[in-house]
Amino acid sequence: MTTRSLIATAAVFIALPSILSAQTIPQAHRPRARELGIHPGISDPGPSNAITDVPGVLVGQVTLAEGDNVRTGVTAILPQAGNIFQNKVAGAVSVFNAFGKLVGSTQVTELGQIETPIVLTNTLSIWDAAAAVASWTLAQARNKDVLSVNPLVGETNDGWLNDIRGFYVTQEDVKRALREARGGPVEEGSVGAGEGTIAFGWKAGIGTSSRHLPEKEGGFTVGALVQANFGGRLTIAGVPVWKELQPSAALSRNSVSPSRNPADGSCMIVIATDAPLDARQLRRLAARAFLGMARTGSTGSNGSGDFAIAFSTTNRIAFGAARTPALSLLGEDALSPLFEAVVDATEEAIYNALLKAQTVHGRDGHVAEAIPIDRLRAILGTAALPPSH
């Protein structure tokens, strides 16, 4: 049976009690990092512990799981509701390793502005996705005379589980994700653009997290969303998990390609904040996201395409304005708490992408296993979850 389901943003943040009983967590439940007692950094998350905690940010996802071979999808991040082209946001791109594709990045780098939603999908679908974003933008009210638009679309390669050469992501899938994007909790794991992705040999996907700075540090919110599809040596909260826990060799995507570097893969990171920053400051913010990625064990291999996109929902830039009003910006010394928040939120988002993902069977009988929670809990030395059966 064919399943083509829109995955609404719906992962609920659950506060961590000191000990959770077996009755508290259903057997099918997969935890977020905080349910395992993992709390990177010192700042608290926002209410949903998601990128949507930044006021105005919306996320929509379409997951495509068809037959035995289609395991892919779309994740769309909207900096604001309404006409983004007419009210652009300050934005920036930082590249750790450019072994990948990020459509629209050069104009963002040149102008320091983002004028469309940010869409994530698989490697061979980014051009169809970009066309969909352009079409969706041109169709909006007040855009009837627009002759140029810069869609911002990123990717990772889900070809181990997904028949990526089939070009199954359609323009309608992308537009559906855009139309139905919402605020609030965000679904994580094997959903949207993360349906077919793998990290550290385990099934991964979409993950998100946020940090809310205390008032003395500005009271701003920073959110991160990741499409995790990379490798390295899995480290969680400083614990070298890779030394004690590895995916089954028979199910590893690397087992059929001994020459492939197990650290290869990619990671797309989207950073949002309500702090009043310009493009130069946002580029500095985006660059810190890779420190969070490194904490999880990434070794930045040759074949890992790692990109971070950052935007501020404050200080919007009106299209066609002859003069931009003076912007209110943070001083440079005020950026350090935001840098720390980005690192911590990115780290936790990657953990959430791994922890929430279910085992997925895909193309040509390939399997990506979900990381076993009981084994992981024992390695981490936490008692947050009961054994599953």
DOMI-816648 format. One record per residue (C-alpha): residue number from 1; residue in one letter; x, y, z. Coordinates in pm, whole numbers, plus 32768, in hexadecimal, padded with zeros to 4 digits. Layout:
BEGIN
 num residuo    X    Y    Z
 NUM       a    X    Y    Z
...
END
This chain:
BEGIN
 num residuo    X    Y    Z
   1       m 8000 8000 8000
   2       t 807B 815A 7FAE
   3       t 80A0 824E 80CA
   4       r 80DD 83BA 807F
   5       s 80A3 846C 81C6
   6       l 80CE 85CF 8237
   7       i 817D 85C7 8384
   8       a 8103 86F1 8448
   9       t 81EC 8787 8545
  10       a 8187 86CB 867B
  11       a 829B 8651 8762
  12       v 8240 86A9 88C6
  13       f 834A 8723 89B8
  14       i 8341 8654 8AF5
  15       a 83DD 86D6 8C37
  16       l 84D6 85E5 8CD2
  17       p 8480 855F 8E2C
  18       s 8599 84C2 8EF4
  19       i 8519 8361 8EAF
  20       l 840B 82F6 8DB9
  21       s 833D 81C0 8DF9
  22       a 82EC 80B5 8CFB
  23       q 8187 8132 8CF3
  24       t 81F8 8291 8C9D
  25       i 8293 823F 8B4C
  26       p 81E5 8154 8A56
  27       q 82B6 803B 89C5
  28       a 82AA 80DA 886B
  29       h 831E 8229 88EF
  30       r 8471 82A7 8885
  31       p 84FE 83B8 8961
  32       r 8591 850A 891F
  33       a 86E4 8557 89B7
  34       r 8658 85FB 8AEF
  35       e 8596 84C4 8B48
  36       l 86E6 8416 8B61
  37       g 876F 8525 8C43
  38       i 883B 85C9 8B2F
  39       h 8836 8745 8B52
  40       p 894B 87E8 8A84
  41       g 89B0 893C 8B0A
  42       i 891E 8A12 8C1C
  43       s 87FD 8ACD 8B7B
  44       d 869D 8A40 8B82
  45       p 85E1 89E9 8A43
  46       g 84A4 8A94 89D3
  47       p 834C 89F7 8A0C
  48       s 8361 8904 88E4
  49       n 84DC 88E2 88E8
  50       a 84CE 8920 8772
  51       i 852D 8A20 866C
  52       t 83C3 8A92 8675
  53       d 83FF 8B23 87D0
  54       v 848B 8C4E 8714
  55       p 8350 8D22 86EA
  56       g 82BD 8D10 858D
  57       v 8388 8BE6 850F
  58       l 82BB 8ACF 846E
  59       v 8315 896C 8403
  60       g 8261 8884 8313
  61       q 82BF 8724 82AA
  62       v 8254 862A 81A3
  63       t 82CC 84C3 81C7
  64       l 82CC 83D8 809B
  65       a 82CF 8265 80F0
  66       e 825B 819B 7FC3
  67       g 8284 8027 7F89
  68       d 83DE 7FA0 7FD1
  69       n 84B7 80A8 7F2D
  70       v 843A 8209 7F73
  71       r 84B4 829C 80BB
  72       t 84D8 8414 809A
  73       g 8420 855B 80D2
  74       v 8421 86D1 8106
  75       t 8458 87B0 8234
  76       a 8403 8922 8210
  77       i 8469 8A34 8303
  78       l 83B8 8B83 82E1
  79       p 845C 8CAC 8390
  80       q 8304 8D4C 83AD
  81       a 81A1 8D26 8338
  82       g 812F 8DF5 8211
  83       n 81F5 8E7C 80ED
  84       i 8363 8E43 8138
  85       f 83CF 8ED2 7FE9
  86       q 832F 9021 8038
  87       n 83BD 9020 819A
  88       k 850E 8F76 8186
  89       v 85D6 8F0D 82B6
  90       a 8748 8F3C 82F6
  91       g 87FA 8DF6 82B5
  92       a 8949 8D50 8283
  93       v 89E5 8C07 821C
  94       s 8B17 8B62 82B4
  95       v 8BC0 8A3B 8209
  96       f 8C8F 8940 82CA
  97       n 8CC9 8853 81A7
  98       a 8C30 88A1 8055
  99       f 8BFF 873A 7FDE
 100       g 8A8F 877B 7F9D
 101       k 898E 885E 7F01
 102       l 88E3 8990 7F8D
 103       v 8817 8A3B 7E7E
 104       g 8802 8BB3 7EB0
 105       s 8928 8BD2 7F9D
 106       t 89F7 8CBF 7EC8
 107       q 88ED 8DCE 7EC6
 108       v 88BB 8DAD 803C
 109       t 8A31 8DD8 806B
 110       e 8A38 8F06 7F84
 111       l 8905 8FC0 8006
 112       g 88E2 8F3B 8167
 113       q 876E 8F01 8132
 114       i 8686 8DD4 8124
 115       e 854C 8E0A 8056
 116       t 84A9 8CB1 8050
 117       p 846C 8B90 813D
 118       i 8591 8AA4 8173
 119       v 8548 894A 80EA
 120       l 8607 8806 812B
 121       t 85E6 86C9 805A
 122       n 86BE 85BE 7FB5
 123       t 87E6 8605 7ED3
 124       l 8744 85C9 7D80
 125       s 85FD 8678 7DD8
 126       i 8686 87CF 7E2F
 127       w 864B 885F 7CD3
 128       d 84DF 87F3 7CCF
 129       a 84BD 8878 7E30
 130       a 855A 89C4 7DCB
 131       a 8466 89E3 7CA9
 132       a 8348 89A0 7D9A
 133       v 83BE 8AAA 7E8E
 134       a 83E3 8BA6 7D72
 135       s 8288 8B53 7CEC
 136       w 81ED 8B68 7E49
 137       t 8293 8CB8 7E84
 138       l 822D 8D4E 7D36
 139       a 80C4 8CE5 7D71
 140       q 80A7 8DAD 7EB4
 141       a 7FE4 8EEF 7EC2
 142       r 80B3 9025 7E6E
 143       n 81B1 8F53 7DAB
 144       k 8103 8F59 7C57
 145       d 820B 903D 7BBF
 146       v 8339 8F8B 7C57
 147       l 8429 8F09 7B4C
 148       s 8539 8E74 7C27
 149       v 8535 8DAA 7D67
 150       n 8647 8CF6 7E26
 151       p 85CA 8BAB 7EB8
 152       l 86A6 8B1F 7FCC
 153       v 86AC 89A3 7FC0
 154       g 879E 88B1 8065
 155       e 87CE 873A 805C
 156       t 886B 8600 80DF
 157       n 8888 84B7 8024
 158       d 878E 83AE 8093
 159       g 87E7 82BC 7F7B
 160       w 8835 8197 8062
 161       l 86C9 8172 80CA
 162       n 861E 8236 7FB5
 163       d 860F 8200 7E3D
 164       i 86A0 835A 7E13
 165       r 86B7 833C 7C96
 166       g 853C 8322 7C85
 167       f 8505 8496 7CCD
 168       y 83D5 8449 7DA4
 169       v 83C0 859B 7E51
 170       t 82CE 866E 7D87
 171       q 8290 87E1 7D81
 172       e 813E 87A1 7E20
 173       d 81E8 86F2 7F46
 174       v 82BE 8826 7F80
 175       k 8198 8915 7F63
 176       r 80CE 883F 8052
 177       a 81DF 8853 8158
 178       l 81E8 89CD 8129
 179       r 806F 89F6 813C
 180       e 8045 8925 8274
 181       a 8174 899F 8338
 182       r 8122 89E9 84A3
 183       g 81BC 8A67 85E2
 184       g 81D6 899C 8721
 185       p 8269 883E 874B
 186       v 8329 87A7 8627
 187       e 8323 8638 85C4
 188       e 8480 85A0 85CF
 189       g 8539 846D 855B
 190       s 84D7 83B0 8420
 191       v 83F6 84C0 8392
 192       g 83FF 85C3 827E
 193       a 8555 85F2 81E4
 194       g 85DB 8505 82EF
 195       e 850C 83D6 828A
 196       g 8634 8333 81DD
 197       t 8761 83C2 8294
 198       i 8866 8315 836C
 199       a 8960 839C 846A
 200       f 8A84 82E1 8505
 201       g 89FB 81A6 845E
 202       w 88AF 81C0 8518
 203       k 8760 8233 8494
 204       a 8747 83AA 84C7
 205       g 867C 84BF 8428
 206       i 85F0 860F 8493
 207       g 8643 8696 85EB
 208       t 860D 87E3 8692
 209       s 8651 889D 87D5
 210       s 864F 8A00 8861
 211       r 86E7 8AD9 896E
 212       h 864E 8C04 8A1D
 213       l 874F 8CF1 8AAC
 214       p 8716 8D8F 8C00
 215       e 86AB 8EFB 8C06
 216       k 8803 8F6D 8C77
 217       e 8889 8EE1 8B2E
 218       g 8777 8F7B 8A5C
 219       g 8658 8E86 8A88
 220       f 867B 8E15 891E
 221       t 8623 8CBE 8892
 222       v 86FD 8BEC 87AB
 223       g 8677 8ABA 86FA
 224       a 8723 89AE 8629
 225       l 8699 88AC 8536
 226       v 8777 87A3 8498
 227       q 875E 86A8 837E
 228       a 8858 85B0 840B
 229       n 88FB 84CA 830B
 230       f 8A6B 84BD 8364
 231       g 8B6A 83E3 8411
 232       g 8C8D 83E0 84FF
 233       r 8CB0 8353 865E
 234       l 8B69 8378 871D
 235       t 8BA0 8435 885F
 236       i 8A7F 8497 8942
 237       a 8AAA 8589 8A63
 238       g 8C20 854B 8A50
 239       v 8BFB 83D0 8A67
 240       p 8CA8 830F 894A
 241       v 8B79 823B 88F5
 242       w 8C25 81BB 87B9
 243       k 8D16 80ED 8888
 244       e 8BFF 8013 8912
 245       l 8AE0 802C 881D
 246       q 8AED 7FFB 86A3
 247       p 89DA 7FA8 85A8
 248       s 89CD 7E42 8529
 249       a 8ACC 7E14 8415
 250       a 89CC 7D5F 833F
 251       l 88E8 7E8E 8347
 252       s 89EA 7FA1 832A
 253       r 89E4 806D 81EB
 254       n 8B5F 8059 81ED
 255       s 8B6E 7EDE 81F4
 256       v 8B33 7EC3 807C
 257       s 8C2F 7FD0 802B
 258       p 8D6E 7F90 80F1
 259       s 8E1C 80B3 8045
 260       r 8D1D 81AF 80C0
 261       n 8D8D 8281 81E3
 262       p 8C95 823D 8301
 263       a 8CA8 83B0 8356
 264       d 8C1B 8414 8202
 265       g 8AC1 84AA 81E2
 266       s 8A35 8604 8218
 267       c 8984 86E3 830F
 268       m 88A2 880C 82CB
 269       i 8877 88F4 83F5
 270       v 877B 8A10 8405
 271       i 87A0 8B12 851C
 272       a 8692 8C0E 8577
 273       t 8699 8D26 8677
 274       d 85D1 8E55 86DC
 275       a 870C 8F0E 873F
 276       p 873F 9047 8668
 277       l 8869 8FDF 8594
 278       d 88E4 903C 843B
 279       a 896C 8F4E 8334
 280       r 8AD4 8F6B 83AA
 281       q 8A74 8F11 850E
 282       l 8995 8DF7 8494
 283       r 8AB6 8D63 83D0
 284       r 8B7D 8D5B 8514
 285       l 8A53 8CB9 85C1
 286       a 8A2E 8BAF 84B2
 287       a 8B9D 8B55 84C3
 288       r 8B77 8AF0 8631
 289       a 8A78 89E5 85D6
 290       f 8B92 8903 855F
 291       l 8C22 88FF 86BE
 292       g 8ADE 885A 872F
 293       m 8AFD 8762 8612
 294       a 8C63 8717 8679
 295       r 8BF6 86CF 87DE
 296       t 8B20 85B1 875B
 297       g 8C4E 8510 86B6
 298       s 8C5E 859A 8555
 299       t 8DBB 858E 84C4
 300       g 8D6B 8667 8396
 301       s 8DD2 856E 828E
 302       n 8E10 85BE 8121
 303       g 8CBB 853A 80BB
 304       s 8BEF 85EC 81C3
 305       g 8B33 871B 813E
 306       d 8AEF 87F4 826D
 307       f 8A38 8941 8252
 308       a 8998 8A2B 834F
 309       i 8892 8B32 82FA
 310       a 8840 8C3C 83FD
 311       f 8736 8D49 83FD
 312       s 86A8 8E4F 84E6
 313       t 8533 8E90 84F7
 314       t 8578 8FF7 8562
 315       n 85D6 911E 847F
 316       r 8518 90B1 8349
 317       i 8575 914A 81FC
 318       a 8459 91C6 811E
 319       f 8470 916B 7FAE
 320       g 84A7 9293 7ECA
 321       a 84E2 938E 7FE0
 322       a 85BB 94B2 7F71
 323       r 864D 94CF 80CC
 324       t 865A 93D6 81E9
 325       p 8610 9464 8341
 326       a 872D 945E 8439
 327       l 874B 9304 84CF
 328       s 8766 92BE 8641
 329       l 8886 91CA 866E
 330       l 892A 911B 8791
 331       g 8A89 917E 87E9
 332       e 8B97 907F 87A3
 333       d 8BD6 9039 8913
 334       a 8A6A 8FCE 8937
 335       l 8A91 8EB8 8837
 336       s 8B4D 8DBD 890E
 337       p 8A15 8D39 89C5
 338       l 896E 8D0B 8873
 339       f 8A9D 8C4E 87F2
 340       e 8A89 8B65 891D
 341       a 8914 8B34 88E7
 342       v 894B 8AD3 877B
 343       v 8A50 89D0 87D6
 344       d 8976 8935 88E4
 345       a 8835 8937 8817
 346       t 88E0 889B 86E8
 347       e 897A 878A 87BC
 348       e 882C 8734 885A
 349       a 8775 8743 870C
 350       i 885F 8638 8681
 351       y 8823 855B 87B0
 352       n 86AC 8585 8781
 353       a 86C8 8527 8611
 354       l 876F 83DF 8675
 355       l 869E 838D 87A5
 356       k 8549 83CC 8709
 357       a 858E 830D 85C8
 358       q 84EE 81B9 8594
 359       t 8592 8099 84D9
 360       v 854E 80BE 8364
 361       h 8555 7FB0 8255
 362       g 8592 803E 80FE
 363       r 8620 8015 7FA4
 364       d 86AA 7EC0 7F3B
 365       g 866B 7E30 8094
 366       h 874C 7F2F 8140
 367       v 8704 7F6D 82AF
 368       a 8766 8089 8396
 369       e 8742 8028 8501
 370       a 86C4 8111 860D
 371       i 87C3 8139 871F
 372       p 875F 8050 8840
 373       i 86ED 8127 8962
 374       d 872D 8028 8A76
 375       r 8893 7FEB 8A0A
 376       l 88CC 815F 89E4
 377       r 883A 81AB 8B38
 378       a 8920 80AD 8BD9
 379       i 8A4F 8144 8B2E
 380       l 89EE 82A2 8B96
 381       g 89A9 8233 8CF8
 382       t 8851 82D2 8D08
 383       a 8713 8249 8DA1
 384       a 861B 831E 8CE9
 385       l 8572 8207 8C28
 386       p 84F4 80AE 8C83
 387       p 8564 7F85 8BB3
 388       s 8498 7F47 8A77
 389       h 841D 7DEF 8A16
END
